[in-house]
Amino acid sequence: MGQPGPEYSRRSAQLDVARASDAYLRSGEFSVDEMMQFLSESVDAAIANDFDLLRAAGEMSWDMPWAPGCDDLFLYESALNRVVEQVPAIFMCLYDLKKFGADMLVEVLHTHPKVLLDRTVIDNPYYMDATEYPPAASVAAATRYPLVKVDADGEGGTDNEWSSLTDAELRVASRISGGITNRRIAEDLSVSRHTVDAHLKHIYLKLHIHSRVELTVLALRHRVSTG
């Protein structure tokens, strides 16, 4: 029996590729209800074709620069988390770290319970349930997020700013991005809690940031191992 040809996957319903205009933007703008219907139809089709599991990946660059209806994007992400718990499916949202701004990636971290980084799936320490975190209000504050990794003033952790971190600060940053508390970091590094607090303060000042989530985003961008 010969090897399957290049069209085998599509003929056997194992692979389906949809453009953003046929999925996320079917009506010309993003709609949570329409996208949930699209995913529901995809799950039903997989089950009808005797597949035990639907695996789907969504490349999120269609959201640039701020597609119509995207105010509801993170409401969709929260709804998607609930759907995954009820159907035989695995969904993955793909965000290009070089394209999306820090504000956007902070929102992404809040709404995704797991993160795939360098082929490793990790529990996201910054994930917040929809009951704890109002995505729509937060997105409104981040409207028109920057499409490059730094703004005109150089804020947001440029390469030069990141390289200014000392070895000790990088060790702290790595552990912070892994969701480890300052107390635990102090124990791991055999230093005082005050020393860790001081390092974190200096990191914030050097990178022009104000939170652990922002630091995690920058650590991901600079491919720092977490934990």
PyMOL commands that place a pseudoatom at each C-alpha (Angstrom):
pseudoatom trace, name=CA, resn=MET, resi=1, chain=A, elem=C, hetatm=0, pos=[0.000, 0.000, 0.000]
pseudoatom trace, name=CA, resn=GLY, resi=2, chain=A, elem=C, hetatm=0, pos=[1.504, 3.316, -1.049]
pseudoatom trace, name=CA, resn=GLN, resi=3, chain=A, elem=C, hetatm=0, pos=[2.065, 6.344, 1.167]
pseudoatom trace, name=CA, resn=PRO, resi=4, chain=A, elem=C, hetatm=0, pos=[-0.810, 8.860, 1.499]
pseudoatom trace, name=CA, resn=GLY, resi=5, chain=A, elem=C, hetatm=0, pos=[-0.613, 11.750, -0.932]
pseudoatom trace, name=CA, resn=PRO, resi=6, chain=A, elem=C, hetatm=0, pos=[-0.449, 15.440, 0.044]
pseudoatom trace, name=CA, resn=GLU, resi=7, chain=A, elem=C, hetatm=0, pos=[-4.267, 15.744, -0.095]
pseudoatom trace, name=CA, resn=TYR, resi=8, chain=A, elem=C, hetatm=0, pos=[-4.880, 12.790, 2.232]
pseudoatom trace, name=CA, resn=SER, resi=9, chain=A, elem=C, hetatm=0, pos=[-5.291, 14.887, 5.374]
pseudoatom trace, name=CA, resn=ARG, resi=10, chain=A, elem=C, hetatm=0, pos=[-7.938, 17.145, 3.861]
pseudoatom trace, name=CA, resn=ARG, resi=11, chain=A, elem=C, hetatm=0, pos=[-9.819, 14.264, 2.161]
pseudoatom trace, name=CA, resn=SER, resi=12, chain=A, elem=C, hetatm=0, pos=[-9.990, 12.292, 5.395]
pseudoatom trace, name=CA, resn=ALA, resi=13, chain=A, elem=C, hetatm=0, pos=[-11.184, 15.308, 7.408]
pseudoatom trace, name=CA, resn=GLN, resi=14, chain=A, elem=C, hetatm=0, pos=[-8.094, 15.112, 9.606]
pseudoatom trace, name=CA, resn=LEU, resi=15, chain=A, elem=C, hetatm=0, pos=[-7.025, 18.649, 8.743]
pseudoatom trace, name=CA, resn=ASP, resi=16, chain=A, elem=C, hetatm=0, pos=[-9.014, 21.774, 8.057]
pseudoatom trace, name=CA, resn=VAL, resi=17, chain=A, elem=C, hetatm=0, pos=[-7.560, 25.241, 7.574]
pseudoatom trace, name=CA, resn=ALA, resi=18, chain=A, elem=C, hetatm=0, pos=[-9.809, 28.295, 7.859]
pseudoatom trace, name=CA, resn=ARG, resi=19, chain=A, elem=C, hetatm=0, pos=[-8.948, 31.899, 7.128]
pseudoatom trace, name=CA, resn=ALA, resi=20, chain=A, elem=C, hetatm=0, pos=[-9.643, 34.526, 9.778]
pseudoatom trace, name=CA, resn=SER, resi=21, chain=A, elem=C, hetatm=0, pos=[-12.452, 35.846, 7.573]
pseudoatom trace, name=CA, resn=ASP, resi=22, chain=A, elem=C, hetatm=0, pos=[-14.100, 32.407, 7.707]
pseudoatom trace, name=CA, resn=ALA, resi=23, chain=A, elem=C, hetatm=0, pos=[-13.743, 31.999, 11.467]
pseudoatom trace, name=CA, resn=TYR, resi=24, chain=A, elem=C, hetatm=0, pos=[-13.033, 34.979, 13.719]
pseudoatom trace, name=CA, resn=LEU, resi=25, chain=A, elem=C, hetatm=0, pos=[-14.432, 37.609, 11.342]
pseudoatom trace, name=CA, resn=ARG, resi=26, chain=A, elem=C, hetatm=0, pos=[-17.251, 35.826, 9.521]
pseudoatom trace, name=CA, resn=SER, resi=27, chain=A, elem=C, hetatm=0, pos=[-19.585, 38.835, 9.666]
pseudoatom trace, name=CA, resn=GLY, resi=28, chain=A, elem=C, hetatm=0, pos=[-16.820, 41.360, 9.016]
pseudoatom trace, name=CA, resn=GLU, resi=29, chain=A, elem=C, hetatm=0, pos=[-16.122, 41.891, 12.715]
pseudoatom trace, name=CA, resn=PHE, resi=30, chain=A, elem=C, hetatm=0, pos=[-15.341, 39.744, 15.703]
pseudoatom trace, name=CA, resn=SER, resi=31, chain=A, elem=C, hetatm=0, pos=[-18.363, 38.303, 17.514]
pseudoatom trace, name=CA, resn=VAL, resi=32, chain=A, elem=C, hetatm=0, pos=[-18.162, 36.077, 20.598]
pseudoatom trace, name=CA, resn=ASP, resi=33, chain=A, elem=C, hetatm=0, pos=[-21.454, 34.348, 19.729]
pseudoatom trace, name=CA, resn=GLU, resi=34, chain=A, elem=C, hetatm=0, pos=[-20.460, 33.667, 16.128]
pseudoatom trace, name=CA, resn=MET, resi=35, chain=A, elem=C, hetatm=0, pos=[-17.037, 32.365, 17.093]
pseudoatom trace, name=CA, resn=MET, resi=36, chain=A, elem=C, hetatm=0, pos=[-18.485, 30.085, 19.756]
pseudoatom trace, name=CA, resn=GLN, resi=37, chain=A, elem=C, hetatm=0, pos=[-20.951, 28.775, 17.153]
pseudoatom trace, name=CA, resn=PHE, resi=38, chain=A, elem=C, hetatm=0, pos=[-18.070, 28.149, 14.735]
pseudoatom trace, name=CA, resn=LEU, resi=39, chain=A, elem=C, hetatm=0, pos=[-16.175, 26.165, 17.375]
pseudoatom trace, name=CA, resn=SER, resi=40, chain=A, elem=C, hetatm=0, pos=[-19.293, 24.239, 18.351]
pseudoatom trace, name=CA, resn=GLU, resi=41, chain=A, elem=C, hetatm=0, pos=[-19.829, 23.280, 14.714]
pseudoatom trace, name=CA, resn=SER, resi=42, chain=A, elem=C, hetatm=0, pos=[-16.190, 22.184, 14.478]
pseudoatom trace, name=CA, resn=VAL, resi=43, chain=A, elem=C, hetatm=0, pos=[-16.518, 19.968, 17.552]
pseudoatom trace, name=CA, resn=ASP, resi=44, chain=A, elem=C, hetatm=0, pos=[-19.744, 18.447, 16.202]
pseudoatom trace, name=CA, resn=ALA, resi=45, chain=A, elem=C, hetatm=0, pos=[-18.074, 17.766, 12.847]
pseudoatom trace, name=CA, resn=ALA, resi=46, chain=A, elem=C, hetatm=0, pos=[-15.130, 16.054, 14.542]
pseudoatom trace, name=CA, resn=ILE, resi=47, chain=A, elem=C, hetatm=0, pos=[-17.457, 13.833, 16.564]
pseudoatom trace, name=CA, resn=ALA, resi=48, chain=A, elem=C, hetatm=0, pos=[-19.538, 13.053, 13.454]
pseudoatom trace, name=CA, resn=ASN, resi=49, chain=A, elem=C, hetatm=0, pos=[-16.354, 11.913, 11.702]
pseudoatom trace, name=CA, resn=ASP, resi=50, chain=A, elem=C, hetatm=0, pos=[-15.553, 9.540, 14.602]
pseudoatom trace, name=CA, resn=PHE, resi=51, chain=A, elem=C, hetatm=0, pos=[-12.648, 11.557, 15.983]
pseudoatom trace, name=CA, resn=ASP, resi=52, chain=A, elem=C, hetatm=0, pos=[-12.114, 11.288, 19.720]
pseudoatom trace, name=CA, resn=LEU, resi=53, chain=A, elem=C, hetatm=0, pos=[-10.612, 14.752, 20.041]
pseudoatom trace, name=CA, resn=LEU, resi=54, chain=A, elem=C, hetatm=0, pos=[-10.586, 18.079, 18.218]
pseudoatom trace, name=CA, resn=ARG, resi=55, chain=A, elem=C, hetatm=0, pos=[-7.274, 19.949, 18.285]
pseudoatom trace, name=CA, resn=ALA, resi=56, chain=A, elem=C, hetatm=0, pos=[-7.412, 23.538, 17.067]
pseudoatom trace, name=CA, resn=ALA, resi=57, chain=A, elem=C, hetatm=0, pos=[-4.858, 26.355, 16.898]
pseudoatom trace, name=CA, resn=GLY, resi=58, chain=A, elem=C, hetatm=0, pos=[-5.786, 29.985, 16.316]
pseudoatom trace, name=CA, resn=GLU, resi=59, chain=A, elem=C, hetatm=0, pos=[-3.120, 32.379, 15.018]
pseudoatom trace, name=CA, resn=MET, resi=60, chain=A, elem=C, hetatm=0, pos=[-4.099, 35.690, 16.614]
pseudoatom trace, name=CA, resn=SER, resi=61, chain=A, elem=C, hetatm=0, pos=[-2.379, 38.214, 14.340]
pseudoatom trace, name=CA, resn=TRP, resi=62, chain=A, elem=C, hetatm=0, pos=[-5.734, 38.809, 12.633]
pseudoatom trace, name=CA, resn=ASP, resi=63, chain=A, elem=C, hetatm=0, pos=[-6.443, 40.992, 15.688]
pseudoatom trace, name=CA, resn=MET, resi=64, chain=A, elem=C, hetatm=0, pos=[-3.973, 43.625, 14.444]
pseudoatom trace, name=CA, resn=PRO, resi=65, chain=A, elem=C, hetatm=0, pos=[-4.398, 46.516, 14.331]
pseudoatom trace, name=CA, resn=TRP, resi=66, chain=A, elem=C, hetatm=0, pos=[-7.456, 46.217, 16.512]
pseudoatom trace, name=CA, resn=ALA, resi=67, chain=A, elem=C, hetatm=0, pos=[-10.069, 44.519, 14.361]
pseudoatom trace, name=CA, resn=PRO, resi=68, chain=A, elem=C, hetatm=0, pos=[-13.733, 45.590, 14.722]
pseudoatom trace, name=CA, resn=GLY, resi=69, chain=A, elem=C, hetatm=0, pos=[-15.413, 43.887, 17.669]
pseudoatom trace, name=CA, resn=CYS, resi=70, chain=A, elem=C, hetatm=0, pos=[-12.194, 43.032, 19.487]
pseudoatom trace, name=CA, resn=ASP, resi=71, chain=A, elem=C, hetatm=0, pos=[-13.316, 44.776, 22.652]
pseudoatom trace, name=CA, resn=ASP, resi=72, chain=A, elem=C, hetatm=0, pos=[-14.943, 41.395, 23.382]
pseudoatom trace, name=CA, resn=LEU, resi=73, chain=A, elem=C, hetatm=0, pos=[-11.866, 39.293, 22.637]
pseudoatom trace, name=CA, resn=PHE, resi=74, chain=A, elem=C, hetatm=0, pos=[-11.075, 38.481, 26.254]
pseudoatom trace, name=CA, resn=LEU, resi=75, chain=A, elem=C, hetatm=0, pos=[-14.691, 37.729, 27.054]
pseudoatom trace, name=CA, resn=TYR, resi=76, chain=A, elem=C, hetatm=0, pos=[-14.352, 35.129, 24.309]
pseudoatom trace, name=CA, resn=GLU, resi=77, chain=A, elem=C, hetatm=0, pos=[-11.136, 33.780, 25.815]
pseudoatom trace, name=CA, resn=SER, resi=78, chain=A, elem=C, hetatm=0, pos=[-12.851, 33.342, 29.180]
pseudoatom trace, name=CA, resn=ALA, resi=79, chain=A, elem=C, hetatm=0, pos=[-15.845, 31.651, 27.554]
pseudoatom trace, name=CA, resn=LEU, resi=80, chain=A, elem=C, hetatm=0, pos=[-13.502, 29.377, 25.634]
pseudoatom trace, name=CA, resn=ASN, resi=81, chain=A, elem=C, hetatm=0, pos=[-11.942, 28.148, 28.881]
pseudoatom trace, name=CA, resn=ARG, resi=82, chain=A, elem=C, hetatm=0, pos=[-15.354, 26.983, 30.070]
pseudoatom trace, name=CA, resn=VAL, resi=83, chain=A, elem=C, hetatm=0, pos=[-16.128, 25.267, 26.755]
pseudoatom trace, name=CA, resn=VAL, resi=84, chain=A, elem=C, hetatm=0, pos=[-12.891, 23.277, 26.828]
pseudoatom trace, name=CA, resn=GLU, resi=85, chain=A, elem=C, hetatm=0, pos=[-13.950, 21.755, 30.144]
pseudoatom trace, name=CA, resn=GLN, resi=86, chain=A, elem=C, hetatm=0, pos=[-17.121, 20.373, 28.557]
pseudoatom trace, name=CA, resn=VAL, resi=87, chain=A, elem=C, hetatm=0, pos=[-16.105, 19.097, 25.118]
pseudoatom trace, name=CA, resn=PRO, resi=88, chain=A, elem=C, hetatm=0, pos=[-13.398, 16.739, 23.763]
pseudoatom trace, name=CA, resn=ALA, resi=89, chain=A, elem=C, hetatm=0, pos=[-11.169, 19.498, 22.445]
pseudoatom trace, name=CA, resn=ILE, resi=90, chain=A, elem=C, hetatm=0, pos=[-7.828, 21.213, 22.941]
pseudoatom trace, name=CA, resn=PHE, resi=91, chain=A, elem=C, hetatm=0, pos=[-7.559, 24.830, 21.804]
pseudoatom trace, name=CA, resn=MET, resi=92, chain=A, elem=C, hetatm=0, pos=[-4.352, 26.827, 21.443]
pseudoatom trace, name=CA, resn=CYS, resi=93, chain=A, elem=C, hetatm=0, pos=[-4.142, 30.598, 20.866]
pseudoatom trace, name=CA, resn=LEU, resi=94, chain=A, elem=C, hetatm=0, pos=[-0.917, 31.680, 19.167]
pseudoatom trace, name=CA, resn=TYR, resi=95, chain=A, elem=C, hetatm=0, pos=[0.431, 35.163, 19.954]
pseudoatom trace, name=CA, resn=ASP, resi=96, chain=A, elem=C, hetatm=0, pos=[3.618, 36.449, 18.323]
pseudoatom trace, name=CA, resn=LEU, resi=97, chain=A, elem=C, hetatm=0, pos=[5.742, 37.959, 21.100]
pseudoatom trace, name=CA, resn=LYS, resi=98, chain=A, elem=C, hetatm=0, pos=[7.427, 40.270, 18.586]
pseudoatom trace, name=CA, resn=LYS, resi=99, chain=A, elem=C, hetatm=0, pos=[4.187, 41.689, 17.195]
pseudoatom trace, name=CA, resn=PHE, resi=100, chain=A, elem=C, hetatm=0, pos=[1.945, 42.235, 20.188]
pseudoatom trace, name=CA, resn=GLY, resi=101, chain=A, elem=C, hetatm=0, pos=[2.549, 44.977, 22.712]
pseudoatom trace, name=CA, resn=ALA, resi=102, chain=A, elem=C, hetatm=0, pos=[3.057, 44.482, 26.439]
pseudoatom trace, name=CA, resn=ASP, resi=103, chain=A, elem=C, hetatm=0, pos=[-0.480, 45.659, 27.307]
pseudoatom trace, name=CA, resn=MET, resi=104, chain=A, elem=C, hetatm=0, pos=[-1.990, 42.993, 25.079]
pseudoatom trace, name=CA, resn=LEU, resi=105, chain=A, elem=C, hetatm=0, pos=[0.242, 40.225, 26.403]
pseudoatom trace, name=CA, resn=VAL, resi=106, chain=A, elem=C, hetatm=0, pos=[-0.622, 41.110, 29.997]
pseudoatom trace, name=CA, resn=GLU, resi=107, chain=A, elem=C, hetatm=0, pos=[-4.276, 40.512, 29.081]
pseudoatom trace, name=CA, resn=VAL, resi=108, chain=A, elem=C, hetatm=0, pos=[-3.339, 37.243, 27.386]
pseudoatom trace, name=CA, resn=LEU, resi=109, chain=A, elem=C, hetatm=0, pos=[-1.612, 35.975, 30.518]
pseudoatom trace, name=CA, resn=HIS, resi=110, chain=A, elem=C, hetatm=0, pos=[-4.631, 36.817, 32.645]
pseudoatom trace, name=CA, resn=THR, resi=111, chain=A, elem=C, hetatm=0, pos=[-7.034, 34.788, 30.498]
pseudoatom trace, name=CA, resn=HIS, resi=112, chain=A, elem=C, hetatm=0, pos=[-5.064, 31.625, 29.641]
pseudoatom trace, name=CA, resn=PRO, resi=113, chain=A, elem=C, hetatm=0, pos=[-4.670, 28.944, 32.347]
pseudoatom trace, name=CA, resn=LYS, resi=114, chain=A, elem=C, hetatm=0, pos=[-1.711, 27.317, 30.606]
pseudoatom trace, name=CA, resn=VAL, resi=115, chain=A, elem=C, hetatm=0, pos=[1.163, 28.643, 28.501]
pseudoatom trace, name=CA, resn=LEU, resi=116, chain=A, elem=C, hetatm=0, pos=[3.309, 26.803, 25.940]
pseudoatom trace, name=CA, resn=LEU, resi=117, chain=A, elem=C, hetatm=0, pos=[6.856, 28.142, 25.979]
pseudoatom trace, name=CA, resn=ASP, resi=118, chain=A, elem=C, hetatm=0, pos=[9.771, 26.525, 24.167]
pseudoatom trace, name=CA, resn=ARG, resi=119, chain=A, elem=C, hetatm=0, pos=[7.866, 23.234, 23.776]
pseudoatom trace, name=CA, resn=THR, resi=120, chain=A, elem=C, hetatm=0, pos=[7.013, 23.099, 27.459]
pseudoatom trace, name=CA, resn=VAL, resi=121, chain=A, elem=C, hetatm=0, pos=[3.478, 23.501, 28.809]
pseudoatom trace, name=CA, resn=ILE, resi=122, chain=A, elem=C, hetatm=0, pos=[3.422, 25.335, 32.139]
pseudoatom trace, name=CA, resn=ASP, resi=123, chain=A, elem=C, hetatm=0, pos=[0.624, 26.314, 34.488]
pseudoatom trace, name=CA, resn=ASN, resi=124, chain=A, elem=C, hetatm=0, pos=[0.131, 30.060, 34.208]
pseudoatom trace, name=CA, resn=PRO, resi=125, chain=A, elem=C, hetatm=0, pos=[0.542, 31.596, 37.680]
pseudoatom trace, name=CA, resn=TYR, resi=126, chain=A, elem=C, hetatm=0, pos=[-1.152, 34.810, 36.508]
pseudoatom trace, name=CA, resn=TYR, resi=127, chain=A, elem=C, hetatm=0, pos=[-4.319, 33.230, 35.160]
pseudoatom trace, name=CA, resn=MET, resi=128, chain=A, elem=C, hetatm=0, pos=[-7.463, 34.728, 36.643]
pseudoatom trace, name=CA, resn=ASP, resi=129, chain=A, elem=C, hetatm=0, pos=[-10.957, 33.257, 36.457]
pseudoatom trace, name=CA, resn=ALA, resi=130, chain=A, elem=C, hetatm=0, pos=[-13.564, 35.432, 34.756]
pseudoatom trace, name=CA, resn=THR, resi=131, chain=A, elem=C, hetatm=0, pos=[-15.242, 35.913, 38.139]
pseudoatom trace, name=CA, resn=GLU, resi=132, chain=A, elem=C, hetatm=0, pos=[-12.043, 37.499, 39.467]
pseudoatom trace, name=CA, resn=TYR, resi=133, chain=A, elem=C, hetatm=0, pos=[-10.983, 39.489, 36.424]
pseudoatom trace, name=CA, resn=PRO, resi=134, chain=A, elem=C, hetatm=0, pos=[-13.198, 41.697, 34.222]
pseudoatom trace, name=CA, resn=PRO, resi=135, chain=A, elem=C, hetatm=0, pos=[-11.537, 41.398, 30.778]
pseudoatom trace, name=CA, resn=ALA, resi=136, chain=A, elem=C, hetatm=0, pos=[-13.706, 43.974, 29.024]
pseudoatom trace, name=CA, resn=ALA, resi=137, chain=A, elem=C, hetatm=0, pos=[-12.818, 46.753, 31.457]
pseudoatom trace, name=CA, resn=SER, resi=138, chain=A, elem=C, hetatm=0, pos=[-9.145, 45.899, 31.286]
pseudoatom trace, name=CA, resn=VAL, resi=139, chain=A, elem=C, hetatm=0, pos=[-9.102, 45.778, 27.493]
pseudoatom trace, name=CA, resn=ALA, resi=140, chain=A, elem=C, hetatm=0, pos=[-10.695, 49.217, 27.344]
pseudoatom trace, name=CA, resn=ALA, resi=141, chain=A, elem=C, hetatm=0, pos=[-7.671, 50.595, 29.189]
pseudoatom trace, name=CA, resn=ALA, resi=142, chain=A, elem=C, hetatm=0, pos=[-5.325, 48.921, 26.698]
pseudoatom trace, name=CA, resn=THR, resi=143, chain=A, elem=C, hetatm=0, pos=[-7.097, 50.096, 23.540]
pseudoatom trace, name=CA, resn=ARG, resi=144, chain=A, elem=C, hetatm=0, pos=[-4.814, 50.605, 20.549]
pseudoatom trace, name=CA, resn=TYR, resi=145, chain=A, elem=C, hetatm=0, pos=[-2.026, 48.640, 22.149]
pseudoatom trace, name=CA, resn=PRO, resi=146, chain=A, elem=C, hetatm=0, pos=[1.407, 49.147, 20.548]
pseudoatom trace, name=CA, resn=LEU, resi=147, chain=A, elem=C, hetatm=0, pos=[2.247, 46.873, 17.650]
pseudoatom trace, name=CA, resn=VAL, resi=148, chain=A, elem=C, hetatm=0, pos=[5.986, 46.924, 18.321]
pseudoatom trace, name=CA, resn=LYS, resi=149, chain=A, elem=C, hetatm=0, pos=[7.794, 45.802, 21.419]
pseudoatom trace, name=CA, resn=VAL, resi=150, chain=A, elem=C, hetatm=0, pos=[8.625, 49.315, 22.669]
pseudoatom trace, name=CA, resn=ASP, resi=151, chain=A, elem=C, hetatm=0, pos=[7.095, 52.737, 22.194]
pseudoatom trace, name=CA, resn=ALA, resi=152, chain=A, elem=C, hetatm=0, pos=[8.791, 55.862, 20.905]
pseudoatom trace, name=CA, resn=ASP, resi=153, chain=A, elem=C, hetatm=0, pos=[10.104, 56.736, 24.365]
pseudoatom trace, name=CA, resn=GLY, resi=154, chain=A, elem=C, hetatm=0, pos=[11.751, 53.357, 24.761]
pseudoatom trace, name=CA, resn=GLU, resi=155, chain=A, elem=C, hetatm=0, pos=[9.462, 52.239, 27.580]
pseudoatom trace, name=CA, resn=GLY, resi=156, chain=A, elem=C, hetatm=0, pos=[8.501, 48.632, 28.035]
pseudoatom trace, name=CA, resn=GLY, resi=157, chain=A, elem=C, hetatm=0, pos=[11.825, 46.846, 28.388]
pseudoatom trace, name=CA, resn=THR, resi=158, chain=A, elem=C, hetatm=0, pos=[14.063, 47.471, 25.392]
pseudoatom trace, name=CA, resn=ASP, resi=159, chain=A, elem=C, hetatm=0, pos=[16.981, 45.170, 24.674]
pseudoatom trace, name=CA, resn=ASN, resi=160, chain=A, elem=C, hetatm=0, pos=[19.357, 47.739, 26.189]
pseudoatom trace, name=CA, resn=GLU, resi=161, chain=A, elem=C, hetatm=0, pos=[17.261, 48.054, 29.320]
pseudoatom trace, name=CA, resn=TRP, resi=162, chain=A, elem=C, hetatm=0, pos=[16.997, 44.295, 29.712]
pseudoatom trace, name=CA, resn=SER, resi=163, chain=A, elem=C, hetatm=0, pos=[20.745, 43.860, 29.253]
pseudoatom trace, name=CA, resn=SER, resi=164, chain=A, elem=C, hetatm=0, pos=[21.280, 46.386, 32.048]
pseudoatom trace, name=CA, resn=LEU, resi=165, chain=A, elem=C, hetatm=0, pos=[19.908, 43.882, 34.573]
pseudoatom trace, name=CA, resn=THR, resi=166, chain=A, elem=C, hetatm=0, pos=[22.574, 42.329, 36.765]
pseudoatom trace, name=CA, resn=ASP, resi=167, chain=A, elem=C, hetatm=0, pos=[22.975, 38.564, 37.112]
pseudoatom trace, name=CA, resn=ALA, resi=168, chain=A, elem=C, hetatm=0, pos=[21.274, 38.719, 40.502]
pseudoatom trace, name=CA, resn=GLU, resi=169, chain=A, elem=C, hetatm=0, pos=[18.365, 40.703, 39.048]
pseudoatom trace, name=CA, resn=LEU, resi=170, chain=A, elem=C, hetatm=0, pos=[18.011, 38.230, 36.177]
pseudoatom trace, name=CA, resn=ARG, resi=171, chain=A, elem=C, hetatm=0, pos=[17.825, 35.357, 38.654]
pseudoatom trace, name=CA, resn=VAL, resi=172, chain=A, elem=C, hetatm=0, pos=[15.048, 37.166, 40.505]
pseudoatom trace, name=CA, resn=ALA, resi=173, chain=A, elem=C, hetatm=0, pos=[13.256, 38.037, 37.246]
pseudoatom trace, name=CA, resn=SER, resi=174, chain=A, elem=C, hetatm=0, pos=[13.371, 34.410, 36.121]
pseudoatom trace, name=CA, resn=ARG, resi=175, chain=A, elem=C, hetatm=0, pos=[11.754, 33.217, 39.333]
pseudoatom trace, name=CA, resn=ILE, resi=176, chain=A, elem=C, hetatm=0, pos=[9.188, 36.008, 39.396]
pseudoatom trace, name=CA, resn=SER, resi=177, chain=A, elem=C, hetatm=0, pos=[8.084, 35.043, 35.875]
pseudoatom trace, name=CA, resn=GLY, resi=178, chain=A, elem=C, hetatm=0, pos=[7.610, 31.493, 37.132]
pseudoatom trace, name=CA, resn=GLY, resi=179, chain=A, elem=C, hetatm=0, pos=[5.117, 32.692, 39.721]
pseudoatom trace, name=CA, resn=ILE, resi=180, chain=A, elem=C, hetatm=0, pos=[7.373, 32.188, 42.739]
pseudoatom trace, name=CA, resn=THR, resi=181, chain=A, elem=C, hetatm=0, pos=[6.837, 34.439, 45.759]
pseudoatom trace, name=CA, resn=ASN, resi=182, chain=A, elem=C, hetatm=0, pos=[9.520, 36.805, 47.073]
pseudoatom trace, name=CA, resn=ARG, resi=183, chain=A, elem=C, hetatm=0, pos=[9.791, 34.738, 50.257]
pseudoatom trace, name=CA, resn=ARG, resi=184, chain=A, elem=C, hetatm=0, pos=[10.430, 31.546, 48.280]
pseudoatom trace, name=CA, resn=ILE, resi=185, chain=A, elem=C, hetatm=0, pos=[12.919, 33.323, 46.002]
pseudoatom trace, name=CA, resn=ALA, resi=186, chain=A, elem=C, hetatm=0, pos=[14.849, 34.495, 49.058]
pseudoatom trace, name=CA, resn=GLU, resi=187, chain=A, elem=C, hetatm=0, pos=[15.023, 30.892, 50.277]
pseudoatom trace, name=CA, resn=ASP, resi=188, chain=A, elem=C, hetatm=0, pos=[16.086, 29.558, 46.870]
pseudoatom trace, name=CA, resn=LEU, resi=189, chain=A, elem=C, hetatm=0, pos=[18.845, 32.148, 46.462]
pseudoatom trace, name=CA, resn=SER, resi=190, chain=A, elem=C, hetatm=0, pos=[19.910, 32.081, 50.131]
pseudoatom trace, name=CA, resn=VAL, resi=191, chain=A, elem=C, hetatm=0, pos=[19.429, 35.819, 50.519]
pseudoatom trace, name=CA, resn=SER, resi=192, chain=A, elem=C, hetatm=0, pos=[17.163, 37.948, 52.682]
pseudoatom trace, name=CA, resn=ARG, resi=193, chain=A, elem=C, hetatm=0, pos=[13.613, 38.881, 51.715]
pseudoatom trace, name=CA, resn=HIS, resi=194, chain=A, elem=C, hetatm=0, pos=[14.731, 42.531, 51.840]
pseudoatom trace, name=CA, resn=THR, resi=195, chain=A, elem=C, hetatm=0, pos=[17.387, 41.800, 49.190]
pseudoatom trace, name=CA, resn=VAL, resi=196, chain=A, elem=C, hetatm=0, pos=[14.829, 40.240, 46.867]
pseudoatom trace, name=CA, resn=ASP, resi=197, chain=A, elem=C, hetatm=0, pos=[12.477, 43.207, 47.371]
pseudoatom trace, name=CA, resn=ALA, resi=198, chain=A, elem=C, hetatm=0, pos=[15.323, 45.594, 46.543]
pseudoatom trace, name=CA, resn=HIS, resi=199, chain=A, elem=C, hetatm=0, pos=[16.244, 43.669, 43.383]
pseudoatom trace, name=CA, resn=LEU, resi=200, chain=A, elem=C, hetatm=0, pos=[12.618, 43.708, 42.242]
pseudoatom trace, name=CA, resn=LYS, resi=201, chain=A, elem=C, hetatm=0, pos=[12.362, 47.456, 42.828]
pseudoatom trace, name=CA, resn=HIS, resi=202, chain=A, elem=C, hetatm=0, pos=[15.508, 48.045, 40.761]
pseudoatom trace, name=CA, resn=ILE, resi=203, chain=A, elem=C, hetatm=0, pos=[14.156, 45.802, 37.976]
pseudoatom trace, name=CA, resn=TYR, resi=204, chain=A, elem=C, hetatm=0, pos=[10.932, 47.791, 37.820]
pseudoatom trace, name=CA, resn=LEU, resi=205, chain=A, elem=C, hetatm=0, pos=[12.848, 51.067, 37.650]
pseudoatom trace, name=CA, resn=LYS, resi=206, chain=A, elem=C, hetatm=0, pos=[15.217, 49.864, 34.921]
pseudoatom trace, name=CA, resn=LEU, resi=207, chain=A, elem=C, hetatm=0, pos=[12.449, 48.407, 32.742]
pseudoatom trace, name=CA, resn=HIS, resi=208, chain=A, elem=C, hetatm=0, pos=[9.872, 51.143, 33.390]
pseudoatom trace, name=CA, resn=ILE, resi=209, chain=A, elem=C, hetatm=0, pos=[7.248, 48.642, 34.559]
pseudoatom trace, name=CA, resn=HIS, resi=210, chain=A, elem=C, hetatm=0, pos=[5.041, 48.380, 37.629]
pseudoatom trace, name=CA, resn=SER, resi=211, chain=A, elem=C, hetatm=0, pos=[3.899, 44.785, 38.072]
pseudoatom trace, name=CA, resn=ARG, resi=212, chain=A, elem=C, hetatm=0, pos=[4.979, 41.158, 38.172]
pseudoatom trace, name=CA, resn=VAL, resi=213, chain=A, elem=C, hetatm=0, pos=[2.760, 40.378, 35.175]
pseudoatom trace, name=CA, resn=GLU, resi=214, chain=A, elem=C, hetatm=0, pos=[4.530, 42.992, 33.040]
pseudoatom trace, name=CA, resn=LEU, resi=215, chain=A, elem=C, hetatm=0, pos=[7.853, 41.492, 34.121]
pseudoatom trace, name=CA, resn=THR, resi=216, chain=A, elem=C, hetatm=0, pos=[6.637, 38.049, 33.087]
pseudoatom trace, name=CA, resn=VAL, resi=217, chain=A, elem=C, hetatm=0, pos=[5.680, 39.335, 29.641]
pseudoatom trace, name=CA, resn=LEU, resi=218, chain=A, elem=C, hetatm=0, pos=[9.143, 40.817, 29.149]
pseudoatom trace, name=CA, resn=ALA, resi=219, chain=A, elem=C, hetatm=0, pos=[10.801, 37.620, 30.420]
pseudoatom trace, name=CA, resn=LEU, resi=220, chain=A, elem=C, hetatm=0, pos=[8.824, 35.651, 27.836]
pseudoatom trace, name=CA, resn=ARG, resi=221, chain=A, elem=C, hetatm=0, pos=[9.888, 38.053, 25.096]
pseudoatom trace, name=CA, resn=HIS, resi=222, chain=A, elem=C, hetatm=0, pos=[13.527, 37.753, 26.056]
pseudoatom trace, name=CA, resn=ARG, resi=223, chain=A, elem=C, hetatm=0, pos=[13.150, 33.968, 26.300]
pseudoatom trace, name=CA, resn=VAL, resi=224, chain=A, elem=C, hetatm=0, pos=[14.185, 33.780, 29.935]
pseudoatom trace, name=CA, resn=SER, resi=225, chain=A, elem=C, hetatm=0, pos=[13.593, 30.367, 31.488]
pseudoatom trace, name=CA, resn=THR, resi=226, chain=A, elem=C, hetatm=0, pos=[10.872, 30.606, 34.130]
pseudoatom trace, name=CA, resn=GLY, resi=227, chain=A, elem=C, hetatm=0, pos=[11.021, 29.250, 37.644]
for i in range(1, 227): cmd.bond("trace and resi %d" % i, "trace and resi %d" % (i + 1))
show_as sticks, trace
zoom trace
